[in-house]
């Protein structure tokens, strides 16, 4: 009986991980910033790699955004400068490591590398959809 309950739990956990995608994402804009990426507001001189971003007041949450991961997808142009900036239907997952202060031009300020993976950097600013990204991990004894 205990084995059956364990198997049922595992099946339900797997179903939750693979089928519980958020259907509606938030929308906003993204810009990018260039290296050096340290120091950062969240982690000082810790090197967090290049798939990182700075959060505007819209998602900063008084430093609560530090360490959160967001899946960001390019949805289109914000101006006539580059009418088709998106690189296909790709998205990128970034970790919030910094703060984009008041006057920030985007909801999320992506690293140059993260921005370039979803859009042409010449666009400078793009429309995005974004949602918090949570890895689902199942540990089995």
Secondary structure, 3 states (H helix, E strand, C coil): CHHHHHHHHHHHHHHHHHHCCCCCCEEEEEEEECCCCCCECCCECCCCCCCEEEECHHHHCCCCCCCCEEEEEEEEECCCCCCCCECCCCEEEEEEEEECCCCCCCCEEEEHHHHHHHECHHHCCEEEEEEECCCCCCCCC
